[in-house]
């Protein structure tokens, strides 16, 4: 069973369209993420949810809207797609351990969704 | 802020050569450090991690030691194979109230490694 699965894996769409990427994790984790990898392979966090609560929201255009219906799912909806949105989008999850100041949680990534805007 | 710097690639090696990928970091407090690997056309996989100074992470013949005095976490493998060809990412997670920062990974720019037979 795939631990973190996201669909679709490949998506080619035209500028101006609206699209969604879905993510599910079966690890029982309480925290999920979206990361973006640009054409130069640079990876940056976009959003993070803990138990359906948004806890990290980096500087991302508000055309990007995450939604977490439950703690096992985190979807990413993108409105009015632009050429610059072409990238690989990674979903990830982790289980928060400890209380307060702890940083060693392992984050597990999905296989990525390759988005190409034409 | 937090940052990770790793050597730029590509690094091209022959099979059975020794591999080192340098990684240094800047962070507040004592971060946890990670190496992730991305094989061609695939997602990110955790390779190894270390959560405190002098810890050594190891997996699949790869090793990295958390050096607080030099703020480094260099990745090494004694004898690479063609199947090790991939992009390697160094990353850190800085401690903090998890709702603020504790679960957030900051990545280096990645180092592409190409191993030739």
Interface residues (C-beta under 8 A of the other chain):
Chain A: X31 X33 X35 X40 X41 X42 X43 X44 X45 X48 X50 X55 X56 X90 X92 X94 X96 X100 X101 X102 X103 X104 X105 X106 X107 X108 X109 X110 X111 X112
Chain B: X29 X30 X31 X32 X34 X36 X38 X42 X43 X44 X45 X46 X49 X51 X87 X89 X92 X93 X94 X95 X96 X97 X98 X99 X100 X101 X102 X103 X104 X105 X107 X109 X110 X112
